[in-house]
């Protein structure tokens, strides 16, 4: 299928020292660690949210976000910057393609030969091959791709997961609204701690703090909670607004999860081997399986993490090894969600902080390249079997339909039926839109 040729047009935000002091006073290490895993990010808060319905692009008489179908999102984060030429935009007929060849897909386009599983699922996949970013530094690029905004000194923006948690999370849910598996995600920024990620560091081990310690029963645990309350009342009395409300909300949810049968969703180690094999018998396969189970239980945002894409040296061996892990996990995720009738309502986004240089360096590697790179989007109302934009034959430039990061975020939010121009008004009086663009890429919609 030819690309649509439309007209061109840090690490986690560090928790405040106040919150570190607050969390250091724990209940035998249990309650505080549960809260910490759920509440990374800045504690500043907007006073209110304003729904600004104005938008420039109208489809069929309604705003694009009003046609969104997705109810949840899974972000497959490829930390380090994956090479677009060795994943979703191969160049087998150019010397810049190197050792990577292309294979045909069910969707009518080509992907790198390392992705036979994704190729079979590509009728539900949209590839964006013309992303362009101004950020070629890992920290700044990761911040931009997680928040949709460039890093500034004055404001810490919320991550995509935090925005979705705030807009789609149900207050009566026992499970977190935002779960990060396998590595640190970005925090809630100015939205406040209640929208931060619940961290699951290693899905192949029991999730810490979801059960009482071996030498502490429920009665003793409750006694420790009482002591903690006495210690922190004076401290919290000096805090106001979101800081106080946010911490109390997070603690209440963490404690309710401790005794809840819902917590079993975090234990995927005992799933039948035949099920686990469909995602890959490795840690990242378990991440993908857990993400599928969490979405099935109504969690609106899950982030999976697979690093190792910073291939300055030995690029082709490295990307082949990473693909052997990514391909079964990503294709298995799509198959599992489809089998449960959830793929149409679950948006899957697979991307990193930037791409890699088309030209191969003297170390047989590729360096940082934000000028033109790719992302994969699937499910959730995406027009499958579609390619948005294209790069030049050498891969050095966007050939048509450049997609800015703000436009990508406007699109993803719209697919989740979230108005991208809705404003969060900060305590300082400034209003910030959900996305740094009013223009979603409407070609991606069904």
N, C-alpha and C positions, 0 to 999 in steps of 0.2 A: 504494500500500500504506500502511495506517495505521501510525503508530509503535507499537512494542511498548510497552504501558502497564504495565510491571512496577512493583512497589512501589518507592516512593522510598526510599529508604533514606537563568663569566663569561668569557661567552665562555670559550674554552679555559682550564681551570685552569692558572695560570701555572707553567711549569716552574721548578724550584728553581734558585737561583743556582749551586749546585754542579753541576747538570747543564749549565747554560750554559757554565761553565768547562770542563767535560769535553768538550763538543761543539765548543768553539772551537778545540781542537787537532785539526785535520783532516788528511786526506790530499789535499792539493790541493783542498780543498773538497768532495771527492766523498763519501768514506765518512761524514763527519760529517753532511752534509746529508741523506743517505739515512736515517741513524739519527734525525735530528731530525724528519723527516717522518713517522716511524713511532712516535715516542715522546713525544708531547706529554702533559702531565699530571703529577700528583703522583707521587712515587716511593715514598711510604709504602705499606706492604703488609700484607694480612691474614696472620696466621700459619696459618690453616686455614679450611676451609669445612665447615660443619655442615649436613647435610641434615635439615631439620625437616619431616616429612611431614604435620604437622597443618595442617588448613585447615578453614574453617567450611562452605564450600559444596561439596556432594557431588552429582555428576550420575551417575545410573545405578550407584551404588555405588563409584565411583572419583573421585579428585580431578580437577578440570577440566584441570589441566596434563598429566595422564596420557593425556588424549585429544587433545593437541595434534598437529597434522599438519605444521606448517611446519618447514623445515630451514634457511631463510635469511630475511633481512629486508632490505627496501629502505626507508629513511626518505627521503621527499621533503619536505625542510624549506623552508618558506615564510617566510623571515626578514622581520620587520617587523610581523607580525600581520595575516593576511588577513581581510578582512571576510566573516563567515559569510553575511550577507545578499546578498553578491555572488558567492558560490561555491556552498555546499551547503545553504543554508537561505534561499532567496529569499522575499521578502514582497511579491509584485506587487500584492496587494489592499490594501496599507497604505501610507500616505504615507512611512513609514520605508524602504520598498523603493526609493524614488527611481526612477532610470531603469532599474534592473535588472528584467528580466522572468524568468519561469520557463519551462522547457521540460520536457515529459514525458520519462521515461526508460524503457528496457526493463525496469528493475527495479520500476517502478510508483510512483516518487516523482518529485519535480521537483528540478532543479538550475538554476542561473542559465543564461541563454541563451548565455553565452559558452563553454559546455562541451558541444558536440554530440558530441564524440568520447567523453568520459566517459559521456555519456547512453547511448550505444550499448553500452558495456561494463558497465553498471550491474547486470546480473544477478549479477556477481561482486563487487559493492560493498556495503559496510555503511556507512551514515552515522551518526555519533554527533552529535546536534544539541543535546545537553544537557550538554556539558562545562562545568565551573565551576572557577575557579581563584582563589586569593587574591592573585595576583601580576599587577599591571598595569604593571610596569616592564620594559623590554626585557631587561635583563641578568638580573634575577631570574626573569622569566617564561621566558626561554630556558633557564636553568639547570633550573628545575622541569620543563619539558617534555622536556628531554634526559635528566634523571636520575630523574624521578619523586619527587624530594625537594626541599624548600625549601632555599634557600641558608642555610648557617650559617657562623659564623666558625671553628668548631673542626674540621670535617670537610669534605673535598672528596669528594663522591660520584662514583662512576664513571658515565659516560654509558651510555645504553642499548646503544650499539654496543660498548662495552668489556665489559659484562656478557655480551652474546651471544658476543663473541669468546672470552671466558674459558670459557664453558659449551659452546659448539658448535665452536670452532676445533680443527682437527686438527693435531697436532704435526708430522706429516710433510708438511704442505702447504708448497709453495714460495711460495705467494701469501700476502699478509697476510690476517689474519682480519677486519680492520676497515679499510675504505677510505672516505675522505671525499673527495668530488669537488666542486670548484667553490667552496670556501670553508672556513674553519676550523670544525671540529666541536669537541665537548667531549671532554676527555681521559679517561684511565682512573682518575683520582682515587686512592683508596687501594688500588686493585688493582695498581698499579705499571706501569712503562713498557712492558712487553711486550704490554700489551693496548691501547695507544694507537693512534690512527688513522694509516694511511699516507695522506699528503696528495697529492692530484692537483689542482693549482690550476686548470689550464686544459686540458681534454681536446682542444682544437683545436691544441695544440702538443705536441711530444714531451715526455714526462715526464722532468724532469731527473734525472740520477744513475742512470738505468737503462742507461747505456752509458758506456764509458770516454771521458774527454775526448780531443779530437782529437790532442793532442800527447803522450798518455800511453798506452803499450801495456800489456798485461797484466803483463809482467815488471816494468816500471817501477812500475806500480800496486802490485804485491805488495811491492816494495822499500819503497814509502812506508808500506804497512801495517806492515811491520816496524819502521820508525822510530816510527810512532804507538804501537805496542805498548811500545816502550822508554820513550816519554814518559809514557804514562798508567799504567804499572804502579805507580809510586810513589803516584800519586793514588788509584788504585783500591784499593790496599792499605789505605787508611784507611777504606774503605767496606765494609759487610757486608750480608748478607742479600739482599733483593730488588733493591737498587740495583745491586749487582755482577752478580747473576745475570740481572737484567732487561736491563741494557745489553749483556752478552755475548750473550744470546739474540737481541736485536734486531739487533745487528751481524752475527751469523752468518746470520740470515735475509736481511738486506739484501744481504750479499755473495753469498749463494747465488742470489738473484733476479737479480743483475747478469749472471750467465752463463746464466741459464735461458731456454729457449724460452717458458716460461710468461709472461714479461714482455711478450710480444707482445699479450696481452689488453688492455694499456693503450693500444694504438695503434688507435683507431677512425677515424682521419682518412681512411684509404684504403678504408673499407667502400664498397660500391657506392652510388651516389647514390640509387637506388631504395630501398635499405634505410634510408639516413640520412633520406630524405624522410619516411618513416613515423613518425619521431620529431620532425620539425621541423628545418629546415635552419638551425640556430643552435647556439650553445654549449650551451644547456641540453638540446637534442635529443641532442647528443653525450654529455652526462652520462648521459642516460637509456639510450642505446645501450650505453655502457660499463658501466653498472650491470647491464644484462641479460647482457652477456658475462661479467662477473665472477661473477654468480650461477651461470651455466652452468658455470663452472670451479670451483665449490664454495666461493666466498668466502661466509661466513655473514652478514656485515653490510656494507651499503653505504649511505652517506648522500649524497644529492644536495642541492644548495643553489640556491634561486632567491629572491633578495632582491627588495626594491622594493615591499613590501606596506604600508609605513608611510604610509598615505594620509590625512594630516591635511588636505590640500588636494587639489582636483581628483580626488576619489575615483573617479568613474565612468570617466573617460578612463584613469586609471592601472590600474584593475582589468581593464578591457577589454584593455589592452596586455599586462598580465601573463598573462591568460588565453589570449591568442593564442599564448603560448610554452608555458604549462603544459599546456593541453588536448591537443595532439598528442603531447607527451612522455609524459604520464601514460597516455593511452589507448594510445599506441604501445607502451609498456612492458608493459601488460597483454596486448595482442595478441601481442607477441613471446614472452612467457613462456608464454602458452597454446599457441602454435604449437610450442614446444619441449617441451610436457608438463610445464612447471615452475610454472605459476601456482598449482596446488593446494598446492605445497610452498614457495611464496615469499610471505611476508607483506609487503604494501605498505602503508605508513602515510604519509598526506599531512596535514601540520598545521604550524602556526606557534606562536608563544609565547602568543598570546591572540587574541581577536576584535576587532571594531571596534564603536563605538557605533551602535545602530540609528538614533538621531536624527542627521540630517545637520547639520553645523555651518555657521557663516556663510561658511566658505571652501569650501563644497560638498565637504567632506571628512568623514571619520569618525575619531574619536579612540580611544584604548585602551579595551578593554572585556573584562575577564576573567570577568565574571559569568555569561555564557552564550555559548558559541561552539561551533564544529563541527570535526570531523575526519573524514577519509575513510580507511577501512580496506578492503583488498581482498585476494583470494587467500588462500592459506595456511590453509585450513580455516575461513574466515569464512563466516557465513551470508549469502549474497548476496541482493540485492533487499530489504534490511532497513534500517529506520531505528530507531535507539535514541533514545528520549526525544524531546522537542519543546520548542520555545520558545513563548512567548505570541504572540498575534497581532501585537503590536508589536515582538516580538523582545527586549523589555527584561528578561524573566525566563525562567528555566527553568519550563516548565509541568508536566512530569512526568519522572520517572526521571532525576534529576540524576546525573551521572557525575563523581566526583572524579578528579584526576589519578593518585592512587595506585591507584584501581580500574582506570583505563585501563592502567596499567603492569602490574598484576597480570594483566590480560587478555592483553596482548601477549606477556608472558613465557610464560603458560600455552599460548598458541597455538604457541609455539616449543618446547613440551615442556620448559620450564624451571620448576621449582618456585618460585613467587614468594615463598614464606616460607622458602626456603633461606637460611641465614645465613652471611655472611662475618665471621669473627672477627678483629678488628684486634689489632695488637701491644699496644695499651693495654688489652686485655681486653674491650672492648666488641664486641658482636655486632650486625650490621646486616642486616636482611632485604633480599632482592633488590628487593622492592617495598614501598611504605609502605601496604599494604593486604592483608588476607587474602581479599578478596572480588573475584574477577574478574566481569566482566559476562557471565554465562553465556548470555544471549540472543544474543550474537554468534557463538557456536559453531554449526557445522552439527549 
